Amino acid sequence: MRSQTSIRPVQIEKIVTAAPGSLIYKSGETTVLCTASYTTELPGWLAGHREHRGWVTAEYNMLPSSTFPRKKRSQDSRSIEIQRLVGRSLRAAVNTGRLNQISVFCDCEVIKADGGTRTAAINGASIALKSTLDSLQKQGLLTESPFVGHVAAVSVGILRGQPVLDLDYEMDSQADVDLNVVFDHALNFVEIQGTGERITFSQVQLQAMLDLARAGAQEILKIQNSFTG
């Protein structure tokens, strides 16, 4: 049985799609299809700029059968909020000034949801993003790699008075406090989302959760960096 201070087992499987970076990222039972594709079309607010800056963005969705009962096929406000988080997180992994007016789209489709879908989406999309950027460099479309380093995300919370790491659905549904924390390759914070679901929490508890999240992110970064698929 997993310790409450350990991340869930991670499995990564490279798959073949039309996107250069395509994989299945599995954290425990949570399973996300992550792809990264590119285009030379820039967002309207970037188009026409003379510098070689590009952009990285993301879309996030949950397949209807990813949960029980079946989820209606729609992009609700939750999905929009999550995909914005994923996009912001992934932009911390790149130097957009080196993207040579290329836009990279990272698509995250949740196949099975058991808690932590947004963090799994970020972790898998970071790997898919790097694969696509490597492909662009091999094709000569980029002169130097814009990839700075992976970003890693993990959930942490307070459950029955104790800090716990990488909450699955059962743990998350019972947690008194729930945080999602995103780190860059150097374990600096990219984003912290936190809520006292049932109770308030102290500065001491917050620090304990952040320390636990950093330890979990460090493990995830090792997994990401060792993936050679």
KEDREN-370759 format. One record per atom (N, C-alpha, C, O): residue in one letter; x negated, y negated, z negated. Coordinates in steps of 0.1 Angstrom, whole numbers, padded with zeros to 4 digits, always signed. Example, Ala and Ser with C-alpha at 12.3 -4.5 7.8 and 13.67 -1.06 7.14 Angstrom:
2
A-0132+0057-0078/A-0123+0045-0078/A-0132+0033-0078/A-0142+0033-0085/S-0128+0022-0071/S-0137+0011-0071/S-0129+0000-0079/S-0134-0011-0080/
//
This chain:
229
M-0008+0012+0000/M+0000+0000+0000/M-0009-0012+0000/M-0019-0013-0007/R-0005-0022+0008/R-0013-0034+0009/R-0013-0043-0003/R-0003-0045-0010/S-0025-0048-0007/S-0026-0058-0018/S-0019-0071-0014/S-0018-0075-0002/Q-0013-0078-0024/Q-0006-0090-0021/Q-0016-0102-0018/Q-0012-0113-0015/T-0029-0099-0019/T-0039-0109-0015/T-0047-0105-0003/T-0058-0110+0000/S-0041-0096+0005/S-0047-0091+0018/S-0038-0094+0029/S-0026-0095+0028/I-0043-0096+0041/I-0035-0098+0053/I-0030-0085+0058/I-0036-0074+0054/R-0019-0085+0065/R-0014-0073+0071/R-0023-0068+0082/R-0031-0075+0087/P-0023-0055+0085/P-0031-0049+0096/P-0029-0056+0109/P-0017-0059+0112/V-0039-0060+0116/V-0038-0066+0129/V-0042-0057+0140/V-0052-0051+0139/Q-0034-0057+0150/Q-0037-0049+0162/Q-0036-0058+0174/Q-0026-0066+0175/I-0045-0058+0184/I-0045-0066+0195/I-0047-0057+0208/I-0056-0049+0208/E-0038-0059+0217/E-0039-0050+0229/E-0038-0060+0242/E-0028-0067+0243/K-0048-0059+0250/K-0048-0066+0262/K-0038-0060+0272/K-0038-0048+0273/I-0031-0068+0279/I-0021-0063+0289/I-0023-0070+0302/I-0030-0081+0302/V-0018-0065+0313/V-0019-0071+0326/V-0006-0079+0330/V+0004-0072+0331/T-0007-0092+0332/T+0004-0100+0337/T-0002-0109+0348/T-0014-0108+0351/A+0006-0118+0353/A+0000-0128+0362/A-0009-0138+0356/A-0016-0146+0362/A-0008-0139+0342/A-0016-0149+0335/A-0030-0143+0332/A-0031-0131+0329/P-0041-0151+0333/P-0054-0146+0330/P-0056-0141+0316/P-0063-0131+0314/G-0049-0148+0307/G-0050-0143+0293/G-0036-0138+0289/G-0027-0145+0288/S-0036-0125+0286/S-0023-0118+0283/S-0026-0107+0273/S-0035-0099+0275/L-0018-0107+0262/L-0021-0097+0251/L-0008-0095+0243/L+0001-0104+0242/I-0008-0084+0235/I+0002-0082+0225/I-0006-0083+0211/I-0016-0077+0209/Y-0001-0092+0203/Y-0007-0094+0190/Y+0003-0089+0179/Y+0015-0093+0179/K-0002-0080+0171/K+0007-0074+0161/K+0001-0076+0147/K-0011-0072+0145/S+0009-0082+0139/S+0005-0084+0125/S+0015-0076+0116/S+0027-0081+0114/G+0011-0065+0111/G+0021-0056+0104/G+0031-0052+0115/G+0027-0046+0125/E+0044-0054+0112/E+0054-0050+0122/E+0058-0062+0131/E+0065-0060+0141/T+0053-0074+0128/T+0056-0085+0137/T+0048-0084+0149/T+0035-0083+0149/T+0054-0085+0161/T+0048-0083+0174/T+0051-0094+0183/T+0063-0097+0185/V+0041-0100+0189/V+0043-0112+0198/V+0035-0110+0211/V+0023-0106+0211/L+0042-0112+0222/L+0035-0112+0235/L+0030-0126+0237/L+0038-0136+0237/C+0017-0128+0239/C+0011-0141+0241/C+0004-0141+0255/C-0004-0132+0258/T+0007-0151+0263/T+0000-0153+0276/T-0004-0168+0277/T+0001-0177+0270/A-0015-0170+0285/A-0019-0184+0288/A-0022-0185+0303/A-0030-0178+0308/S-0014-0194+0309/S-0016-0196+0323/S-0019-0211+0325/S-0018-0219+0316/Y-0022-0214+0338/Y-0027-0228+0340/Y-0021-0234+0353/Y-0017-0227+0362/T-0021-0247+0354/T-0017-0254+0365/T-0025-0267+0366/T-0031-0272+0356/T-0026-0273+0378/T-0033-0286+0380/T-0023-0297+0378/T-0027-0309+0380/E-0011-0295+0375/E-0001-0305+0372/E-0002-0309+0358/E-0001-0301+0349/L-0004-0322+0355/L-0005-0328+0342/L+0008-0333+0337/L+0017-0336+0345/P+0010-0335+0324/P+0022-0342+0319/P+0023-0356+0325/P+0012-0362+0328/G+0035-0361+0326/G+0037-0374+0333/G+0028-0385+0326/G+0023-0394+0333/W+0027-0384+0313/W+0019-0395+0306/W+0004-0394+0309/W-0003-0403+0306/L+0000-0382+0314/L-0015-0380+0317/L-0018-0382+0332/L-0029-0385+0336/A-0008-0380+0340/A-0010-0380+0354/A-0015-0394+0359/A-0010-0404+0354/G-0024-0394+0368/G-0030-0406+0373/G-0041-0412+0365/G-0048-0421+0370/H-0044-0406+0354/H-0056-0410+0346/H-0069-0406+0354/H-0069-0395+0360/R-0079-0414+0353/R-0091-0411+0361/R-0100-0401+0353/R-0109-0395+0360/E-0099-0401+0340/E-0108-0392+0333/E-0104-0377+0336/E-0093-0375+0341/H-0113-0368+0332/H-0111-0354+0335/H-0103-0347+0324/H-0103-0335+0323/R-0096-0354+0316/R-0088-0348+0305/R-0077-0339+0310/R-0071-0342+0320/G-0075-0328+0303/G-0063-0320+0306/G-0054-0318+0293/G-0055-0327+0284/W-0047-0308+0293/W-0037-0306+0282/W-0034-0292+0279/W-0036-0283+0288/V-0031-0289+0267/V-0027-0275+0262/V-0013-0277+0255/V-0012-0285+0246/T-0004-0268+0260/T+0009-0269+0253/T+0014-0254+0251/T+0008-0245+0256/A+0025-0253+0245/A+0030-0239+0242/A+0045-0239+0242/A+0052-0249+0240/E+0050-0227+0245/E+0064-0224+0244/E+0066-0211+0235/E+0058-0202+0236/Y+0076-0211+0227/Y+0079-0200+0217/Y+0093-0196+0218/Y+0102-0204+0219/N+0095-0183+0218/N+0109-0178+0219/N+0109-0164+0212/N+0099-0157+0210/M+0121-0161+0208/M+0123-0148+0202/M+0133-0140+0211/M+0144-0145+0214/L+0129-0128+0215/L+0138-0119+0223/L+0150-0116+0215/L+0149-0114+0202/P+0162-0115+0221/P+0174-0112+0213/P+0172-0100+0204/P+0178-0099+0193/S+0165-0089+0209/S+0164-0077+0201/S+0153-0077+0191/S+0150-0067+0185/S+0146-0089+0190/S+0135-0089+0180/S+0140-0089+0166/S+0132-0086+0157/T+0152-0092+0164/T+0158-0091+0150/T+0171-0083+0150/T+0177-0080+0161/F+0175-0079+0138/F+0188-0073+0137/F+0196-0080+0126/F+0191-0083+0115/P+0209-0085+0129/P+0215-0082+0142/P+0209-0090+0153/P+0201-0099+0151/R+0213-0087+0166/R+0208-0093+0178/R+0209-0109+0177/R+0219-0114+0173/K+0198-0115+0181/K+0198-0130+0181/K+0203-0135+0195/K+0199-0129+0205/K+0211-0145+0195/K+0215-0150+0207/K+0204-0156+0215/K+0194-0162+0210/R+0204-0155+0228/R+0194-0160+0237/R+0195-0175+0239/R+0203-0179+0247/S+0188-0182+0231/S+0188-0197+0232/S+0176-0202+0225/S+0170-0196+0217/Q+0172-0214+0229/Q+0161-0221+0223/Q+0166-0231+0213/Q+0170-0242+0217/D+0167-0227+0201/D+0173-0235+0190/D+0163-0245+0185/D+0151-0245+0189/S+0167-0253+0175/S+0158-0263+0169/S+0146-0257+0162/S+0136-0262+0162/R+0149-0245+0156/R+0137-0238+0150/R+0127-0234+0160/R+0115-0236+0157/S+0131-0229+0171/S+0121-0225+0182/S+0113-0237+0187/S+0101-0236+0189/I+0120-0248+0189/I+0114-0260+0193/I+0104-0265+0183/I+0093-0269+0187/E+0107-0265+0170/E+0098-0269+0160/E+0086-0260+0159/E+0075-0265+0158/I+0088-0247+0161/I+0077-0238+0160/I+0068-0239+0173/I+0055-0239+0171/Q+0073-0241+0185/Q+0065-0242+0196/Q+0057-0255+0196/Q+0045-0256+0201/R+0062-0266+0189/R+0054-0278+0188/R+0042-0275+0178/R+0031-0280+0180/L+0045-0267+0168/L+0034-0264+0159/L+0023-0256+0166/L+0012-0258+0164/V+0028-0246+0174/V+0018-0238+0181/V+0010-0246+0191/V-0002-0245+0191/G+0016-0255+0198/G+0009-0264+0207/G-0001-0273+0200/G-0013-0274+0204/R+0003-0279+0189/R-0006-0288+0181/R-0018-0280+0176/R-0029-0284+0176/S-0015-0268+0171/S-0026-0259+0166/S-0036-0255+0177/S-0048-0256+0175/L-0031-0251+0189/L-0040-0247+0199/L-0048-0259+0205/L-0060-0256+0209/R-0043-0271+0204/R-0051-0282+0209/R-0063-0285+0200/R-0073-0291+0204/A-0063-0279+0187/A-0074-0281+0179/A-0085-0271+0182/A-0096-0271+0177/A-0082-0261+0192/A-0092-0251+0196/A-0100-0256+0208/A-0109-0249+0212/V-0096-0267+0214/V-0102-0271+0227/V-0106-0286+0227/V-0101-0294+0219/N-0115-0289+0235/N-0119-0303+0238/N-0112-0306+0251/N-0116-0303+0262/T-0100-0313+0250/T-0092-0315+0262/T-0099-0324+0272/T-0095-0325+0284/G-0109-0332+0268/G-0117-0340+0277/G-0125-0332+0287/G-0130-0337+0297/R-0127-0319+0285/R-0134-0310+0294/R-0125-0302+0303/R-0130-0293+0310/L-0112-0304+0302/L-0103-0295+0310/L-0101-0299+0324/L-0094-0292+0331/N-0108-0309+0329/N-0108-0312+0343/N-0094-0313+0349/N-0092-0308+0360/Q-0085-0320+0343/Q-0072-0323+0347/Q-0064-0310+0350/Q-0056-0309+0359/I-0066-0300+0341/I-0059-0288+0341/I-0050-0287+0329/I-0054-0291+0318/S-0038-0282+0331/S-0028-0279+0320/S-0028-0264+0317/S-0027-0257+0326/V-0029-0261+0305/V-0028-0247+0301/V-0015-0245+0293/V-0012-0252+0283/F-0007-0235+0297/F+0006-0232+0290/F+0005-0219+0283/F+0002-0209+0289/C+0006-0219+0270/C+0006-0207+0262/C+0020-0203+0259/C+0028-0211+0252/D+0024-0191+0263/D+0038-0187+0261/D+0038-0176+0250/D+0030-0166+0251/C+0046-0177+0240/C+0047-0167+0229/C+0061-0162+0228/C+0070-0169+0226/E+0062-0149+0231/E+0075-0142+0230/E+0075-0132+0219/E+0068-0122+0220/V+0084-0134+0209/V+0084-0125+0198/V+0092-0113+0202/V+0104-0113+0206/I+0085-0101+0201/I+0091-0088+0205/I+0098-0082+0193/I+0109-0077+0194/K+0091-0083+0181/K+0097-0078+0169/K+0093-0088+0158/K+0082-0091+0156/A+0103-0092+0150/A+0101-0101+0139/A+0102-0095+0126/A+0112-0089+0122/D+0091-0096+0118/D+0091-0091+0104/D+0084-0101+0095/D+0075-0097+0087/G+0087-0114+0097/G+0080-0125+0090/G+0067-0129+0096/G+0060-0121+0102/G+0064-0142+0095/G+0051-0147+0101/G+0051-0147+0116/G+0040-0145+0121/T+0062-0150+0123/T+0061-0150+0137/T+0054-0162+0142/T+0047-0161+0152/R+0055-0173+0136/R+0048-0185+0140/R+0033-0184+0139/R+0025-0188+0147/T+0028-0178+0128/T+0014-0176+0125/T+0008-0166+0135/T-0003-0167+0140/A+0016-0155+0137/A+0011-0145+0147/A+0011-0151+0161/A+0001-0148+0169/A+0020-0159+0164/A+0020-0166+0178/A+0007-0174+0179/A+0001-0174+0190/I+0004-0182+0169/I-0008-0190+0170/I-0021-0182+0171/I-0029-0185+0180/N-0022-0171+0163/N-0034-0163+0163/N-0035-0156+0177/N-0046-0155+0182/G-0024-0150+0182/G-0025-0144+0195/G-0027-0153+0206/G-0035-0150+0215/A-0021-0165+0206/A-0022-0174+0217/A-0036-0180+0217/A-0041-0184+0228/S-0043-0181+0206/S-0056-0186+0206/S-0066-0177+0214/S-0074-0182+0221/I-0063-0164+0212/I-0071-0154+0220/I-0068-0155+0235/I-0077-0155+0243/A-0055-0156+0238/A-0051-0157+0252/A-0056-0169+0258/A-0061-0169+0270/L-0056-0180+0251/L-0061-0193+0256/L-0076-0192+0259/L-0080-0197+0270/K-0084-0186+0250/K-0098-0185+0253/K-0101-0176+0266/K-0110-0179+0274/S-0093-0165+0267/S-0095-0157+0279/S-0092-0165+0292/S-0100-0163+0302/T-0082-0173+0292/T-0079-0181+0304/T-0090-0191+0306/T-0093-0194+0318/L-0094-0198+0296/L-0105-0208+0298/L-0118-0201+0303/L-0125-0207+0311/D-0121-0189+0298/D-0132-0182+0303/D-0131-0179+0318/D-0140-0180+0326/S-0118-0175+0322/S-0115-0172+0336/S-0117-0184+0345/S-0122-0184+0356/L-0112-0196+0340/L-0114-0208+0347/L-0128-0212+0349/L-0132-0217+0360/Q-0136-0210+0339/Q-0151-0213+0340/Q-0157-0204+0351/Q-0166-0208+0358/K-0154-0191+0350/K-0159-0181+0360/K-0155-0185+0374/K-0163-0182+0384/Q-0143-0190+0376/Q-0139-0194+0389/Q-0145-0207+0394/Q-0143-0211+0405/G-0152-0214+0385/G-0158-0227+0389/G-0149-0239+0388/G-0152-0250+0392/L-0137-0236+0382/L-0128-0247+0380/L-0131-0256+0368/L-0126-0267+0366/L-0140-0251+0359/L-0145-0258+0348/L-0160-0257+0348/L-0165-0246+0349/T-0167-0269+0346/T-0181-0268+0346/T-0187-0264+0333/T-0198-0258+0332/E-0180-0267+0322/E-0184-0263+0309/E-0172-0259+0301/E-0161-0264+0303/S-0174-0250+0291/S-0162-0245+0284/S-0157-0256+0275/S-0164-0262+0267/P-0143-0258+0275/P-0137-0267+0266/P-0133-0261+0253/P-0129-0267+0244/F-0136-0248+0252/F-0132-0240+0240/F-0141-0244+0228/F-0153-0242+0229/V-0136-0249+0217/V-0143-0252+0206/V-0145-0241+0196/V-0155-0238+0190/G-0134-0233+0194/G-0134-0222+0185/G-0119-0218+0182/G-0110-0227+0183/H-0117-0206+0178/H-0104-0201+0175/H-0097-0209+0164/H-0104-0214+0155/V-0084-0210+0164/V-0076-0214+0153/V-0069-0202+0147/V-0065-0193+0154/A-0068-0202+0134/A-0062-0191+0127/A-0051-0196+0117/A-0053-0206+0110/A-0040-0189+0117/A-0028-0193+0109/A-0024-0182+0100/A-0025-0170+0104/V-0019-0185+0088/V-0015-0174+0079/V-0004-0180+0070/V-0005-0192+0067/S+0005-0172+0065/S+0015-0177+0055/S+0010-0173+0041/S+0003-0163+0040/V+0014-0180+0032/V+0011-0178+0018/V+0023-0183+0009/V+0030-0192+0013/G+0025-0177-0002/G+0036-0182-0010/G+0035-0178-0025/G+0024-0172-0029/I+0045-0181-0033/I+0046-0177-0047/I+0057-0167-0048/I+0069-0171-0045/L+0054-0155-0052/L+0064-0145-0054/L+0063-0139-0068/L+0053-0134-0072/R+0074-0141-0075/R+0074-0136-0089/R+0063-0142-0097/R+0056-0135-0105/G+0060-0155-0095/G+0050-0162-0102/G+0036-0160-0098/G+0027-0167-0103/Q+0033-0152-0087/Q+0020-0149-0083/Q+0018-0154-0068/Q+0027-0152-0060/P+0006-0159-0065/P+0003-0162-0051/P+0002-0150-0042/P-0005-0140-0047/V+0008-0150-0031/V+0008-0138-0022/V+0004-0143-0008/V+0007-0154-0004/L-0002-0134+0000/L-0008-0137+0013/L+0000-0130+0024/L+0003-0118+0022/D+0002-0137+0035/D+0007-0131+0047/D+0020-0124+0045/D+0021-0111+0045/L+0031-0132+0042/L+0044-0126+0038/L+0051-0119+0050/L+0053-0125+0060/D+0056-0107+0047/D+0065-0101+0057/D+0079-0106+0053/D+0081-0114+0044/Y+0089-0101+0061/Y+0102-0106+0059/Y+0108-0104+0045/Y+0113-0113+0039/E+0105-0092+0040/E+0111-0089+0026/E+0105-0098+0016/E+0112-0103+0007/M+0091-0100+0017/M+0085-0109+0007/M+0089-0123+0009/M+0092-0130-0001/D+0090-0128+0022/D+0094-0141+0025/D+0108-0145+0020/D+0111-0156+0015/S+0117-0135+0021/S+0131-0137+0017/S+0132-0138+0002/S+0142-0144-0003/Q+0122-0134-0006/Q+0123-0134-0020/Q+0113-0145-0026/Q+0114-0147-0038/A+0105-0151-0018/A+0095-0160-0023/A+0101-0173-0028/A+0111-0178-0023/D+0095-0178-0039/D+0099-0190-0045/D+0093-0202-0037/D+0099-0213-0037/V+0081-0200-0032/V+0074-0211-0024/V+0069-0204-0012/V+0064-0193-0012/D+0069-0212-0001/D+0065-0207+0012/D+0056-0217+0019/D+0061-0228+0021/L+0044-0214+0023/L+0035-0222+0031/L+0031-0215+0043/L+0028-0203+0043/N+0029-0223+0054/N+0022-0218+0066/N+0010-0228+0068/N+0012-0240+0068/V-0002-0222+0069/V-0014-0230+0069/V-0022-0226+0082/V-0024-0214+0085/V-0026-0236+0089/V-0034-0234+0101/V-0048-0240+0099/V-0050-0251+0094/F-0058-0232+0102/F-0072-0236+0101/F-0079-0237+0115/F-0075-0229+0124/D-0089-0245+0116/D-0098-0244+0128/D-0109-0234+0126/D-0109-0227+0115/H-0118-0234+0135/H-0129-0224+0135/H-0138-0225+0123/H-0144-0216+0119/A-0139-0238+0118/A-0147-0241+0106/A-0140-0240+0093/A-0145-0245+0083/L-0127-0235+0094/L-0119-0234+0082/L-0115-0248+0076/L-0112-0249+0064/N-0115-0258+0085/N-0108-0270+0081/N-0093-0269+0084/N-0089-0262+0093/F-0085-0277+0077/F-0071-0277+0079/F-0067-0283+0092/F-0072-0294+0096/V-0058-0276+0100/V-0052-0282+0111/V-0038-0287+0107/V-0034-0298+0111/E-0031-0279+0100/E-0017-0282+0096/E-0013-0274+0084/E-0017-0262+0082/I-0005-0280+0075/I+0000-0273+0063/I+0015-0276+0063/I+0019-0288+0063/Q+0023-0265+0063/Q+0038-0267+0062/Q+0042-0260+0049/Q+0039-0247+0048/G+0048-0267+0040/G+0051-0260+0027/G+0064-0265+0021/G+0068-0276+0023/T+0071-0255+0015/T+0084-0258+0009/T+0086-0250-0004/T+0083-0238-0005/G+0091-0257-0014/G+0095-0250-0026/G+0109-0245-0024/G+0119-0253-0025/E+0110-0232-0020/E+0123-0227-0016/E+0133-0226-0028/E+0145-0230-0027/R+0128-0222-0040/R+0137-0220-0051/R+0131-0228-0063/R+0139-0231-0072/I+0118-0231-0064/I+0113-0238-0075/I+0103-0249-0070/I+0099-0249-0058/T+0099-0258-0078/T+0088-0267-0075/T+0075-0260-0078/T+0075-0249-0084/F+0064-0265-0073/F+0051-0259-0076/F+0041-0270-0080/F+0042-0281-0075/S+0031-0265-0087/S+0021-0274-0093/S+0009-0276-0084/S+0007-0269-0074/Q+0001-0286-0087/Q-0012-0288-0080/Q-0021-0275-0081/Q-0027-0271-0071/V-0021-0269-0093/V-0029-0257-0095/V-0024-0246-0086/V-0032-0239-0080/Q-0011-0244-0085/Q-0005-0233-0077/Q-0008-0236-0062/Q-0011-0227-0055/L-0007-0249-0058/L-0010-0252-0044/L-0024-0249-0041/L-0027-0243-0030/Q-0033-0252-0050/Q-0047-0250-0047/Q-0050-0235-0046/Q-0058-0230-0038/A-0043-0227-0055/A-0044-0212-0054/A-0039-0207-0041/A-0046-0198-0035/M-0028-0212-0036/M-0023-0207-0023/M-0032-0211-0012/M-0034-0203-0003/L-0037-0223-0012/L-0046-0228-0001/L-0059-0220-0001/L-0064-0216+0010/D-0065-0216-0013/D-0077-0208-0014/D-0074-0194-0008/D-0082-0189-0001/L-0062-0189-0011/L-0058-0176-0006/L-0056-0176+0009/L-0060-0167+0016/A-0050-0187+0014/A-0048-0188+0028/A-0061-0189+0035/A-0063-0183+0046/R-0071-0196+0030/R-0084-0198+0036/R-0091-0184+0037/R-0097-0181+0047/A-0090-0176+0027/A-0096-0163+0027/A-0089-0154+0038/A-0096-0147+0045/G-0076-0155+0039/G-0069-0148+0049/G-0073-0152+0063/G-0075-0144+0072/A-0074-0165+0065/A-0078-0171+0078/A-0092-0167+0082/A-0095-0164+0094/Q-0101-0166+0072/Q-0114-0161+0075/Q-0114-0147+0081/Q-0122-0144+0090/E-0106-0139+0076/E-0105-0125+0081/E-0099-0125+0095/E-0104-0118+0104/I-0089-0134+0097/I-0083-0134+0111/I-0093-0140+0121/I-0094-0135+0132/L-0101-0150+0117/L-0111-0155+0126/L-0121-0144+0130/L-0126-0144+0141/K-0125-0136+0121/K-0134-0125+0124/K-0128-0115+0134/K-0135-0111+0143/I-0115-0112+0132/I-0108-0104+0142/I-0107-0110+0156/I-0110-0103+0166/Q-0104-0123+0156/Q-0103-0130+0169/Q-0117-0130+0176/Q-0118-0128+0188/N-0127-0133+0168/N-0140-0135+0174/N-0146-0121+0179/N-0155-0121+0188/S-0142-0110+0173/S-0147-0097+0177/S-0139-0091+0188/S-0143-0081+0193/F-0128-0097+0192/F-0119-0091+0203/F-0126-0094+0216/F-0129-0105+0220/T-0128-0083+0223/T-0135-0085+0236/T-0127-0079+0248/T-0132-0077+0259/G-0114-0077+0245/G-0105-0071+0255/G-0104-0080+0267/G-0097-0077+0277/
//
